[in-house]
Amino acid sequence: MKYVNAKVILPDSLVVEIQKYIQGRYLYIPCQTQSRKKNKKSSNYIRYRNEDICKKYKSGYKIKDLAEEFYLSIDSIKKIVYAK
């Protein structure tokens, strides 16, 4: 995922409004979902992805390598592999 400076794509008034809630930090804005079916597909994908990450970790992959392969942060990979 590529980060974009809000000032480049949003109107100034909206940037000012957002700054009332969060400043100098990253903000993730999810895509609009058009149906529950999309959400179900997405959650299934995440479940299978997480299972794949756990299998690879158990087979000897390093957390750093998994983070690079799946485009996730090291902390996100740790949460997945250390979950019960």
PDB file of N, CA, C and O in Angstrom, chain B, residues numbered from 101:
ATOM      1  N   MET B 101       0.853  -1.162   0.000  1.00  0.00           N
ATOM      2  CA  MET B 101       0.000   0.000   0.000  1.00  0.00           C
ATOM      3  C   MET B 101       0.902   1.229   0.000  1.00  0.00           C
ATOM      4  O   MET B 101       1.872   1.294   0.755  1.00  0.00           O
ATOM      5  N   LYS B 102       0.587   2.178  -0.829  1.00  0.00           N
ATOM      6  CA  LYS B 102       1.366   3.401  -0.946  1.00  0.00           C
ATOM      7  C   LYS B 102       0.677   4.529  -0.181  1.00  0.00           C
ATOM      8  O   LYS B 102      -0.533   4.726  -0.295  1.00  0.00           O
ATOM      9  N   TYR B 103       1.459   5.254   0.590  1.00  0.00           N
ATOM     10  CA  TYR B 103       0.903   6.376   1.328  1.00  0.00           C
ATOM     11  C   TYR B 103       0.834   7.607   0.432  1.00  0.00           C
ATOM     12  O   TYR B 103       1.707   7.828  -0.406  1.00  0.00           O
ATOM     13  N   VAL B 104      -0.208   8.398   0.618  1.00  0.00           N
ATOM     14  CA  VAL B 104      -0.410   9.620  -0.151  1.00  0.00           C
ATOM     15  C   VAL B 104      -0.617  10.759   0.833  1.00  0.00           C
ATOM     16  O   VAL B 104      -1.349  10.615   1.812  1.00  0.00           O
ATOM     17  N   ASN B 105       0.020  11.880   0.576  1.00  0.00           N
ATOM     18  CA  ASN B 105      -0.149  13.055   1.422  1.00  0.00           C
ATOM     19  C   ASN B 105      -1.571  13.580   1.241  1.00  0.00           C
ATOM     20  O   ASN B 105      -2.001  13.850   0.119  1.00  0.00           O
ATOM     21  N   ALA B 106      -2.291  13.721   2.337  1.00  0.00           N
ATOM     22  CA  ALA B 106      -3.688  14.166   2.285  1.00  0.00           C
ATOM     23  C   ALA B 106      -3.822  15.531   1.624  1.00  0.00           C
ATOM     24  O   ALA B 106      -4.813  15.793   0.943  1.00  0.00           O
ATOM     25  N   LYS B 107      -2.837  16.401   1.817  1.00  0.00           N
ATOM     26  CA  LYS B 107      -2.907  17.744   1.230  1.00  0.00           C
ATOM     27  C   LYS B 107      -2.899  17.708  -0.292  1.00  0.00           C
ATOM     28  O   LYS B 107      -3.352  18.647  -0.947  1.00  0.00           O
ATOM     29  N   VAL B 108      -2.385  16.623  -0.844  1.00  0.00           N
ATOM     30  CA  VAL B 108      -2.314  16.503  -2.302  1.00  0.00           C
ATOM     31  C   VAL B 108      -3.668  16.133  -2.902  1.00  0.00           C
ATOM     32  O   VAL B 108      -3.995  16.566  -4.007  1.00  0.00           O
ATOM     33  N   ILE B 109      -4.461  15.333  -2.177  1.00  0.00           N
ATOM     34  CA  ILE B 109      -5.700  14.822  -2.783  1.00  0.00           C
ATOM     35  C   ILE B 109      -6.989  15.330  -2.147  1.00  0.00           C
ATOM     36  O   ILE B 109      -8.058  15.218  -2.748  1.00  0.00           O
ATOM     37  N   LEU B 110      -6.905  15.877  -0.959  1.00  0.00           N
ATOM     38  CA  LEU B 110      -8.120  16.320  -0.277  1.00  0.00           C
ATOM     39  C   LEU B 110      -8.213  17.842  -0.261  1.00  0.00           C
ATOM     40  O   LEU B 110      -7.189  18.526  -0.279  1.00  0.00           O
ATOM     41  N   PRO B 111      -9.425  18.371  -0.228  1.00  0.00           N
ATOM     42  CA  PRO B 111      -9.581  19.825  -0.105  1.00  0.00           C
ATOM     43  C   PRO B 111      -9.047  20.308   1.249  1.00  0.00           C
ATOM     44  O   PRO B 111      -9.105  19.585   2.244  1.00  0.00           O
ATOM     45  N   ASP B 112      -8.536  21.520   1.269  1.00  0.00           N
ATOM     46  CA  ASP B 112      -7.949  22.070   2.498  1.00  0.00           C
ATOM     47  C   ASP B 112      -8.907  22.011   3.680  1.00  0.00           C
ATOM     48  O   ASP B 112      -8.496  21.711   4.801  1.00  0.00           O
ATOM     49  N   SER B 113     -10.167  22.294   3.437  1.00  0.00           N
ATOM     50  CA  SER B 113     -11.144  22.290   4.531  1.00  0.00           C
ATOM     51  C   SER B 113     -11.281  20.901   5.156  1.00  0.00           C
ATOM     52  O   SER B 113     -11.461  20.777   6.367  1.00  0.00           O
ATOM     53  N   LEU B 114     -11.197  19.873   4.340  1.00  0.00           N
ATOM     54  CA  LEU B 114     -11.299  18.509   4.859  1.00  0.00           C
ATOM     55  C   LEU B 114     -10.041  18.134   5.638  1.00  0.00           C
ATOM     56  O   LEU B 114     -10.126  17.475   6.674  1.00  0.00           O
ATOM     57  N   VAL B 115      -8.881  18.547   5.149  1.00  0.00           N
ATOM     58  CA  VAL B 115      -7.629  18.281   5.860  1.00  0.00           C
ATOM     59  C   VAL B 115      -7.665  18.932   7.237  1.00  0.00           C
ATOM     60  O   VAL B 115      -7.265  18.314   8.224  1.00  0.00           O
ATOM     61  N   VAL B 116      -8.135  20.161   7.311  1.00  0.00           N
ATOM     62  CA  VAL B 116      -8.239  20.868   8.593  1.00  0.00           C
ATOM     63  C   VAL B 116      -9.177  20.114   9.539  1.00  0.00           C
ATOM     64  O   VAL B 116      -8.886  19.974  10.727  1.00  0.00           O
ATOM     65  N   GLU B 117     -10.283  19.638   9.015  1.00  0.00           N
ATOM     66  CA  GLU B 117     -11.247  18.893   9.834  1.00  0.00           C
ATOM     67  C   GLU B 117     -10.637  17.592  10.358  1.00  0.00           C
ATOM     68  O   GLU B 117     -10.814  17.254  11.529  1.00  0.00           O
ATOM     69  N   ILE B 118      -9.930  16.871   9.512  1.00  0.00           N
ATOM     70  CA  ILE B 118      -9.290  15.616   9.923  1.00  0.00           C
ATOM     71  C   ILE B 118      -8.219  15.891  10.972  1.00  0.00           C
ATOM     72  O   ILE B 118      -8.050  15.108  11.906  1.00  0.00           O
ATOM     73  N   GLN B 119      -7.497  16.995  10.824  1.00  0.00           N
ATOM     74  CA  GLN B 119      -6.443  17.342  11.779  1.00  0.00           C
ATOM     75  C   GLN B 119      -6.984  17.593  13.185  1.00  0.00           C
ATOM     76  O   GLN B 119      -6.228  17.532  14.154  1.00  0.00           O
ATOM     77  N   LYS B 120      -8.274  17.873  13.307  1.00  0.00           N
ATOM     78  CA  LYS B 120      -8.876  18.033  14.630  1.00  0.00           C
ATOM     79  C   LYS B 120      -8.856  16.704  15.395  1.00  0.00           C
ATOM     80  O   LYS B 120      -8.852  16.689  16.626  1.00  0.00           O
ATOM     81  N   TYR B 121      -8.844  15.593  14.654  1.00  0.00           N
ATOM     82  CA  TYR B 121      -8.909  14.272  15.269  1.00  0.00           C
ATOM     83  C   TYR B 121      -7.554  13.569  15.303  1.00  0.00           C
ATOM     84  O   TYR B 121      -7.267  12.816  16.234  1.00  0.00           O
ATOM     85  N   ILE B 122      -6.738  13.810  14.309  1.00  0.00           N
ATOM     86  CA  ILE B 122      -5.454  13.111  14.229  1.00  0.00           C
ATOM     87  C   ILE B 122      -4.455  14.006  13.513  1.00  0.00           C
ATOM     88  O   ILE B 122      -4.767  14.591  12.476  1.00  0.00           O
ATOM     89  N   GLN B 123      -3.248  14.111  14.071  1.00  0.00           N
ATOM     90  CA  GLN B 123      -2.206  14.947  13.449  1.00  0.00           C
ATOM     91  C   GLN B 123      -0.896  14.182  13.440  1.00  0.00           C
ATOM     92  O   GLN B 123      -0.505  13.579  14.440  1.00  0.00           O
ATOM     93  N   GLY B 124      -0.226  14.213  12.302  1.00  0.00           N
ATOM     94  CA  GLY B 124       1.106  13.640  12.210  1.00  0.00           C
ATOM     95  C   GLY B 124       1.171  12.137  12.343  1.00  0.00           C
ATOM     96  O   GLY B 124       2.236  11.587  12.622  1.00  0.00           O
ATOM     97  N   ARG B 125       0.060  11.464  12.151  1.00  0.00           N
ATOM     98  CA  ARG B 125       0.032  10.003  12.235  1.00  0.00           C
ATOM     99  C   ARG B 125      -0.591   9.463  10.970  1.00  0.00           C
ATOM    100  O   ARG B 125      -1.216  10.203  10.210  1.00  0.00           O
ATOM    101  N   TYR B 126      -0.424   8.180  10.743  1.00  0.00           N
ATOM    102  CA  TYR B 126      -1.009   7.548   9.572  1.00  0.00           C
ATOM    103  C   TYR B 126      -2.477   7.260   9.825  1.00  0.00           C
ATOM    104  O   TYR B 126      -2.874   6.916  10.939  1.00  0.00           O
ATOM    105  N   LEU B 127      -3.267   7.403   8.792  1.00  0.00           N
ATOM    106  CA  LEU B 127      -4.699   7.143   8.878  1.00  0.00           C
ATOM    107  C   LEU B 127      -5.075   6.227   7.726  1.00  0.00           C
ATOM    108  O   LEU B 127      -4.841   6.560   6.564  1.00  0.00           O
ATOM    109  N   TYR B 128      -5.653   5.082   8.036  1.00  0.00           N
ATOM    110  CA  TYR B 128      -6.086   4.147   7.003  1.00  0.00           C
ATOM    111  C   TYR B 128      -7.543   4.430   6.684  1.00  0.00           C
ATOM    112  O   TYR B 128      -8.377   4.483   7.588  1.00  0.00           O
ATOM    113  N   ILE B 129      -7.854   4.611   5.425  1.00  0.00           N
ATOM    114  CA  ILE B 129      -9.229   4.826   4.991  1.00  0.00           C
ATOM    115  C   ILE B 129      -9.614   3.642   4.117  1.00  0.00           C
ATOM    116  O   ILE B 129      -9.129   3.529   2.991  1.00  0.00           O
ATOM    117  N   PRO B 130     -10.474   2.759   4.608  1.00  0.00           N
ATOM    118  CA  PRO B 130     -10.818   1.558   3.854  1.00  0.00           C
ATOM    119  C   PRO B 130     -11.676   1.879   2.629  1.00  0.00           C
ATOM    120  O   PRO B 130     -12.337   2.915   2.555  1.00  0.00           O
ATOM    121  N   CYS B 131     -11.640   0.961   1.684  1.00  0.00           N
ATOM    122  CA  CYS B 131     -12.482   1.085   0.489  1.00  0.00           C
ATOM    123  C   CYS B 131     -13.945   0.938   0.887  1.00  0.00           C
ATOM    124  O   CYS B 131     -14.273   0.277   1.872  1.00  0.00           O
ATOM    125  N   GLN B 132     -14.803   1.558   0.114  1.00  0.00           N
ATOM    126  CA  GLN B 132     -16.232   1.377   0.349  1.00  0.00           C
ATOM    127  C   GLN B 132     -16.613  -0.029  -0.103  1.00  0.00           C
ATOM    128  O   GLN B 132     -16.206  -0.479  -1.174  1.00  0.00           O
ATOM    129  N   THR B 133     -17.389  -0.710   0.713  1.00  0.00           N
ATOM    130  CA  THR B 133     -17.864  -2.037   0.315  1.00  0.00           C
ATOM    131  C   THR B 133     -19.280  -1.902  -0.193  1.00  0.00           C
ATOM    132  O   THR B 133     -20.089  -1.159   0.364  1.00  0.00           O
ATOM    133  N   GLN B 134     -19.566  -2.616  -1.238  1.00  0.00           N
ATOM    134  CA  GLN B 134     -20.876  -2.499  -1.855  1.00  0.00           C
ATOM    135  C   GLN B 134     -21.841  -3.577  -1.390  1.00  0.00           C
ATOM    136  O   GLN B 134     -23.051  -3.461  -1.586  1.00  0.00           O
ATOM    137  N   SER B 135     -21.312  -4.619  -0.779  1.00  0.00           N
ATOM    138  CA  SER B 135     -22.214  -5.667  -0.319  1.00  0.00           C
ATOM    139  C   SER B 135     -21.556  -6.489   0.781  1.00  0.00           C
ATOM    140  O   SER B 135     -20.344  -6.415   0.986  1.00  0.00           O
ATOM    141  N   ARG B 136     -22.353  -7.260   1.473  1.00  0.00           N
ATOM    142  CA  ARG B 136     -21.824  -8.139   2.515  1.00  0.00           C
ATOM    143  C   ARG B 136     -20.980  -9.240   1.896  1.00  0.00           C
ATOM    144  O   ARG B 136     -20.053  -9.752   2.523  1.00  0.00           O
ATOM    145  N   LYS B 137     -21.309  -9.603   0.650  1.00  0.00           N
ATOM    146  CA  LYS B 137     -20.570 -10.650  -0.027  1.00  0.00           C
ATOM    147  C   LYS B 137     -19.093 -10.276  -0.158  1.00  0.00           C
ATOM    148  O   LYS B 137     -18.217 -11.120   0.027  1.00  0.00           O
ATOM    149  N   LYS B 138     -18.823  -9.026  -0.472  1.00  0.00           N
ATOM    150  CA  LYS B 138     -17.443  -8.568  -0.569  1.00  0.00           C
ATOM    151  C   LYS B 138     -16.753  -8.692   0.784  1.00  0.00           C
ATOM    152  O   LYS B 138     -15.607  -9.135   0.859  1.00  0.00           O
ATOM    153  N   ASN B 139     -17.450  -8.300   1.857  1.00  0.00           N
ATOM    154  CA  ASN B 139     -16.864  -8.407   3.193  1.00  0.00           C
ATOM    155  C   ASN B 139     -16.548  -9.854   3.526  1.00  0.00           C
ATOM    156  O   ASN B 139     -15.508 -10.144   4.117  1.00  0.00           O
ATOM    157  N   LYS B 140     -17.434 -10.756   3.154  1.00  0.00           N
ATOM    158  CA  LYS B 140     -17.211 -12.168   3.431  1.00  0.00           C
ATOM    159  C   LYS B 140     -16.005 -12.669   2.645  1.00  0.00           C
ATOM    160  O   LYS B 140     -15.183 -13.415   3.177  1.00  0.00           O
ATOM    161  N   LYS B 141     -15.896 -12.263   1.379  1.00  0.00           N
ATOM    162  CA  LYS B 141     -14.739 -12.657   0.575  1.00  0.00           C
ATOM    163  C   LYS B 141     -13.466 -12.135   1.214  1.00  0.00           C
ATOM    164  O   LYS B 141     -12.465 -12.845   1.300  1.00  0.00           O
ATOM    165  N   SER B 142     -13.512 -10.890   1.660  1.00  0.00           N
ATOM    166  CA  SER B 142     -12.344 -10.270   2.254  1.00  0.00           C
ATOM    167  C   SER B 142     -11.936 -10.988   3.536  1.00  0.00           C
ATOM    168  O   SER B 142     -10.752 -11.249   3.747  1.00  0.00           O
ATOM    169  N   SER B 143     -12.901 -11.309   4.391  1.00  0.00           N
ATOM    170  CA  SER B 143     -12.576 -11.985   5.643  1.00  0.00           C
ATOM    171  C   SER B 143     -12.063 -13.393   5.390  1.00  0.00           C
ATOM    172  O   SER B 143     -11.191 -13.874   6.113  1.00  0.00           O
ATOM    173  N   ASN B 144     -12.604 -14.068   4.354  1.00  0.00           N
ATOM    174  CA  ASN B 144     -12.093 -15.386   3.998  1.00  0.00           C
ATOM    175  C   ASN B 144     -10.653 -15.282   3.512  1.00  0.00           C
ATOM    176  O   ASN B 144      -9.808 -16.101   3.873  1.00  0.00           O
ATOM    177  N   TYR B 145     -10.381 -14.278   2.698  1.00  0.00           N
ATOM    178  CA  TYR B 145      -9.017 -14.079   2.204  1.00  0.00           C
ATOM    179  C   TYR B 145      -8.061 -13.859   3.376  1.00  0.00           C
ATOM    180  O   TYR B 145      -6.985 -14.455   3.428  1.00  0.00           O
ATOM    181  N   ILE B 146      -8.458 -13.008   4.308  1.00  0.00           N
ATOM    182  CA  ILE B 146      -7.591 -12.716   5.450  1.00  0.00           C
ATOM    183  C   ILE B 146      -7.364 -13.971   6.284  1.00  0.00           C
ATOM    184  O   ILE B 146      -6.250 -14.223   6.743  1.00  0.00           O
ATOM    185  N   ARG B 147      -8.411 -14.749   6.477  1.00  0.00           N
ATOM    186  CA  ARG B 147      -8.268 -15.986   7.254  1.00  0.00           C
ATOM    187  C   ARG B 147      -7.270 -16.937   6.581  1.00  0.00           C
ATOM    188  O   ARG B 147      -6.382 -17.474   7.242  1.00  0.00           O
ATOM    189  N   TYR B 148      -7.420 -17.144   5.261  1.00  0.00           N
ATOM    190  CA  TYR B 148      -6.512 -18.034   4.540  1.00  0.00           C
ATOM    191  C   TYR B 148      -5.093 -17.466   4.505  1.00  0.00           C
ATOM    192  O   TYR B 148      -4.117 -18.209   4.617  1.00  0.00           O
ATOM    193  N   ARG B 149      -4.987 -16.150   4.350  1.00  0.00           N
ATOM    194  CA  ARG B 149      -3.675 -15.517   4.355  1.00  0.00           C
ATOM    195  C   ARG B 149      -2.999 -15.735   5.695  1.00  0.00           C
ATOM    196  O   ARG B 149      -1.821 -16.089   5.743  1.00  0.00           O
ATOM    197  N   ASN B 150      -3.730 -15.530   6.790  1.00  0.00           N
ATOM    198  CA  ASN B 150      -3.168 -15.708   8.123  1.00  0.00           C
ATOM    199  C   ASN B 150      -2.762 -17.156   8.373  1.00  0.00           C
ATOM    200  O   ASN B 150      -1.735 -17.416   8.999  1.00  0.00           O
ATOM    201  N   GLU B 151      -3.568 -18.099   7.884  1.00  0.00           N
ATOM    202  CA  GLU B 151      -3.204 -19.517   8.012  1.00  0.00           C
ATOM    203  C   GLU B 151      -1.913 -19.804   7.260  1.00  0.00           C
ATOM    204  O   GLU B 151      -1.048 -20.535   7.743  1.00  0.00           O
ATOM    205  N   ASP B 152      -1.794 -19.220   6.072  1.00  0.00           N
ATOM    206  CA  ASP B 152      -0.584 -19.401   5.267  1.00  0.00           C
ATOM    207  C   ASP B 152       0.630 -18.816   5.986  1.00  0.00           C
ATOM    208  O   ASP B 152       1.706 -19.414   5.995  1.00  0.00           O
ATOM    209  N   ILE B 153       0.447 -17.652   6.583  1.00  0.00           N
ATOM    210  CA  ILE B 153       1.535 -17.022   7.328  1.00  0.00           C
ATOM    211  C   ILE B 153       1.965 -17.918   8.489  1.00  0.00           C
ATOM    212  O   ILE B 153       3.160 -18.117   8.708  1.00  0.00           O
ATOM    213  N   CYS B 154       1.002 -18.455   9.228  1.00  0.00           N
ATOM    214  CA  CYS B 154       1.330 -19.328  10.363  1.00  0.00           C
ATOM    215  C   CYS B 154       2.049 -20.593   9.919  1.00  0.00           C
ATOM    216  O   CYS B 154       3.006 -21.024  10.561  1.00  0.00           O
ATOM    217  N   LYS B 155       1.593 -21.187   8.827  1.00  0.00           N
ATOM    218  CA  LYS B 155       2.248 -22.402   8.314  1.00  0.00           C
ATOM    219  C   LYS B 155       3.689 -22.109   7.929  1.00  0.00           C
ATOM    220  O   LYS B 155       4.598 -22.871   8.259  1.00  0.00           O
ATOM    221  N   LYS B 156       3.889 -21.012   7.235  1.00  0.00           N
ATOM    222  CA  LYS B 156       5.250 -20.660   6.813  1.00  0.00           C
ATOM    223  C   LYS B 156       6.132 -20.361   8.015  1.00  0.00           C
ATOM    224  O   LYS B 156       7.303 -20.739   8.040  1.00  0.00           O
ATOM    225  N   TYR B 157       5.566 -19.677   9.019  1.00  0.00           N
ATOM    226  CA  TYR B 157       6.342 -19.369  10.225  1.00  0.00           C
ATOM    227  C   TYR B 157       6.753 -20.658  10.932  1.00  0.00           C
ATOM    228  O   TYR B 157       7.897 -20.801  11.363  1.00  0.00           O
ATOM    229  N   LYS B 158       5.815 -21.589  11.046  1.00  0.00           N
ATOM    230  CA  LYS B 158       6.108 -22.861  11.715  1.00  0.00           C
ATOM    231  C   LYS B 158       7.121 -23.694  10.939  1.00  0.00           C
ATOM    232  O   LYS B 158       7.842 -24.505  11.520  1.00  0.00           O
ATOM    233  N   SER B 159       7.172 -23.491   9.629  1.00  0.00           N
ATOM    234  CA  SER B 159       8.124 -24.255   8.824  1.00  0.00           C
ATOM    235  C   SER B 159       9.502 -23.583   8.763  1.00  0.00           C
ATOM    236  O   SER B 159      10.410 -24.095   8.109  1.00  0.00           O
ATOM    237  N   GLY B 160       9.661 -22.436   9.441  1.00  0.00           N
ATOM    238  CA  GLY B 160      10.982 -21.851   9.558  1.00  0.00           C
ATOM    239  C   GLY B 160      11.187 -20.483   8.942  1.00  0.00           C
ATOM    240  O   GLY B 160      12.282 -19.928   9.037  1.00  0.00           O
ATOM    241  N   TYR B 161      10.168 -19.926   8.314  1.00  0.00           N
ATOM    242  CA  TYR B 161      10.312 -18.577   7.756  1.00  0.00           C
ATOM    243  C   TYR B 161      10.525 -17.579   8.888  1.00  0.00           C
ATOM    244  O   TYR B 161       9.967 -17.734   9.974  1.00  0.00           O
ATOM    245  N   LYS B 162      11.314 -16.580   8.635  1.00  0.00           N
ATOM    246  CA  LYS B 162      11.545 -15.520   9.621  1.00  0.00           C
ATOM    247  C   LYS B 162      10.441 -14.463   9.501  1.00  0.00           C
ATOM    248  O   LYS B 162       9.886 -14.239   8.425  1.00  0.00           O
ATOM    249  N   ILE B 163      10.142 -13.829  10.625  1.00  0.00           N
ATOM    250  CA  ILE B 163       9.074 -12.819  10.671  1.00  0.00           C
ATOM    251  C   ILE B 163       9.347 -11.691   9.679  1.00  0.00           C
ATOM    252  O   ILE B 163       8.430 -11.230   8.999  1.00  0.00           O
ATOM    253  N   LYS B 164      10.577 -11.252   9.591  1.00  0.00           N
ATOM    254  CA  LYS B 164      10.930 -10.173   8.665  1.00  0.00           C
ATOM    255  C   LYS B 164      10.619 -10.574   7.217  1.00  0.00           C
ATOM    256  O   LYS B 164      10.088  -9.777   6.444  1.00  0.00           O
ATOM    257  N   ASP B 165      10.961 -11.830   6.861  1.00  0.00           N
ATOM    258  CA  ASP B 165      10.711 -12.305   5.496  1.00  0.00           C
ATOM    259  C   ASP B 165       9.213 -12.393   5.212  1.00  0.00           C
ATOM    260  O   ASP B 165       8.772 -12.065   4.111  1.00  0.00           O
ATOM    261  N   LEU B 166       8.435 -12.830   6.191  1.00  0.00           N
ATOM    262  CA  LEU B 166       6.982 -12.904   6.022  1.00  0.00           C
ATOM    263  C   LEU B 166       6.383 -11.509   5.853  1.00  0.00           C
ATOM    264  O   LEU B 166       5.476 -11.312   5.044  1.00  0.00           O
ATOM    265  N   ALA B 167       6.887 -10.553   6.610  1.00  0.00           N
ATOM    266  CA  ALA B 167       6.395  -9.176   6.497  1.00  0.00           C
ATOM    267  C   ALA B 167       6.630  -8.645   5.088  1.00  0.00           C
ATOM    268  O   ALA B 167       5.758  -7.997   4.509  1.00  0.00           O
ATOM    269  N   GLU B 168       7.789  -8.914   4.547  1.00  0.00           N
ATOM    270  CA  GLU B 168       8.090  -8.459   3.184  1.00  0.00           C
ATOM    271  C   GLU B 168       7.231  -9.185   2.151  1.00  0.00           C
ATOM    272  O   GLU B 168       6.719  -8.566   1.218  1.00  0.00           O
ATOM    273  N   GLU B 169       7.076 -10.483   2.317  1.00  0.00           N
ATOM    274  CA  GLU B 169       6.311 -11.273   1.344  1.00  0.00           C
ATOM    275  C   GLU B 169       4.837 -10.882   1.315  1.00  0.00           C
ATOM    276  O   GLU B 169       4.234 -10.815   0.243  1.00  0.00           O
ATOM    277  N   PHE B 170       4.254 -10.625   2.481  1.00  0.00           N
ATOM    278  CA  PHE B 170       2.823 -10.340   2.556  1.00  0.00           C
ATOM    279  C   PHE B 170       2.513  -8.841   2.666  1.00  0.00           C
ATOM    280  O   PHE B 170       1.358  -8.455   2.843  1.00  0.00           O
ATOM    281  N   TYR B 171       3.541  -8.007   2.561  1.00  0.00           N
ATOM    282  CA  TYR B 171       3.367  -6.548   2.616  1.00  0.00           C
ATOM    283  C   TYR B 171       2.664  -6.102   3.897  1.00  0.00           C
ATOM    284  O   TYR B 171       1.757  -5.270   3.870  1.00  0.00           O
ATOM    285  N   LEU B 172       3.101  -6.673   5.012  1.00  0.00           N
ATOM    286  CA  LEU B 172       2.571  -6.323   6.324  1.00  0.00           C
ATOM    287  C   LEU B 172       3.718  -5.861   7.205  1.00  0.00           C
ATOM    288  O   LEU B 172       4.882  -6.136   6.917  1.00  0.00           O
ATOM    289  N   SER B 173       3.388  -5.164   8.270  1.00  0.00           N
ATOM    290  CA  SER B 173       4.429  -4.745   9.208  1.00  0.00           C
ATOM    291  C   SER B 173       4.879  -5.948  10.030  1.00  0.00           C
ATOM    292  O   SER B 173       4.174  -6.953  10.125  1.00  0.00           O
ATOM    293  N   ILE B 174       6.045  -5.829  10.612  1.00  0.00           N
ATOM    294  CA  ILE B 174       6.558  -6.898  11.471  1.00  0.00           C
ATOM    295  C   ILE B 174       5.618  -7.106  12.651  1.00  0.00           C
ATOM    296  O   ILE B 174       5.371  -8.244  13.049  1.00  0.00           O
ATOM    297  N   ASP B 175       5.088  -6.016  13.217  1.00  0.00           N
ATOM    298  CA  ASP B 175       4.148  -6.142  14.337  1.00  0.00           C
ATOM    299  C   ASP B 175       2.886  -6.906  13.926  1.00  0.00           C
ATOM    300  O   ASP B 175       2.365  -7.705  14.704  1.00  0.00           O
ATOM    301  N   SER B 176       2.396  -6.664  12.712  1.00  0.00           N
ATOM    302  CA  SER B 176       1.203  -7.374  12.241  1.00  0.00           C
ATOM    303  C   SER B 176       1.483  -8.868  12.112  1.00  0.00           C
ATOM    304  O   SER B 176       0.649  -9.693  12.486  1.00  0.00           O
ATOM    305  N   ILE B 177       2.640  -9.210  11.590  1.00  0.00           N
ATOM    306  CA  ILE B 177       3.010 -10.629  11.453  1.00  0.00           C
ATOM    307  C   ILE B 177       3.118 -11.259  12.842  1.00  0.00           C
ATOM    308  O   ILE B 177       2.660 -12.384  13.046  1.00  0.00           O
ATOM    309  N   LYS B 178       3.714 -10.553  13.791  1.00  0.00           N
ATOM    310  CA  LYS B 178       3.838 -11.095  15.144  1.00  0.00           C
ATOM    311  C   LYS B 178       2.458 -11.361  15.762  1.00  0.00           C
ATOM    312  O   LYS B 178       2.248 -12.389  16.406  1.00  0.00           O
ATOM    313  N   LYS B 179       1.528 -10.432  15.562  1.00  0.00           N
ATOM    314  CA  LYS B 179       0.163 -10.625  16.082  1.00  0.00           C
ATOM    315  C   LYS B 179      -0.468 -11.881  15.495  1.00  0.00           C
ATOM    316  O   LYS B 179      -1.164 -12.619  16.193  1.00  0.00           O
ATOM    317  N   ILE B 180      -0.222 -12.120  14.213  1.00  0.00           N
ATOM    318  CA  ILE B 180      -0.823 -13.280  13.547  1.00  0.00           C
ATOM    319  C   ILE B 180      -0.192 -14.572  14.050  1.00  0.00           C
ATOM    320  O   ILE B 180      -0.908 -15.511  14.399  1.00  0.00           O
ATOM    321  N   VAL B 181       1.137 -14.634  14.094  1.00  0.00           N
ATOM    322  CA  VAL B 181       1.785 -15.893  14.442  1.00  0.00           C
ATOM    323  C   VAL B 181       1.740 -16.192  15.942  1.00  0.00           C
ATOM    324  O   VAL B 181       1.832 -17.354  16.338  1.00  0.00           O
ATOM    325  N   TYR B 182       1.600 -15.173  16.774  1.00  0.00           N
ATOM    326  CA  TYR B 182       1.554 -15.409  18.211  1.00  0.00           C
ATOM    327  C   TYR B 182       0.123 -15.512  18.750  1.00  0.00           C
ATOM    328  O   TYR B 182      -0.073 -15.725  19.946  1.00  0.00           O
ATOM    329  N   ALA B 183      -0.868 -15.363  17.878  1.00  0.00           N
ATOM    330  CA  ALA B 183      -2.271 -15.491  18.314  1.00  0.00           C
ATOM    331  C   ALA B 183      -2.553 -16.938  18.688  1.00  0.00           C
ATOM    332  O   ALA B 183      -1.897 -17.853  18.192  1.00  0.00           O
ATOM    333  N   LYS B 184      -3.512 -17.139  19.547  1.00  0.00           N
ATOM    334  CA  LYS B 184      -3.845 -18.505  19.986  1.00  0.00           C
ATOM    335  C   LYS B 184      -4.441 -19.318  18.879  1.00  0.00           C
ATOM    336  O   LYS B 184      -4.776 -20.485  19.081  1.00  0.00           O
TER     337      LYS B 184
END
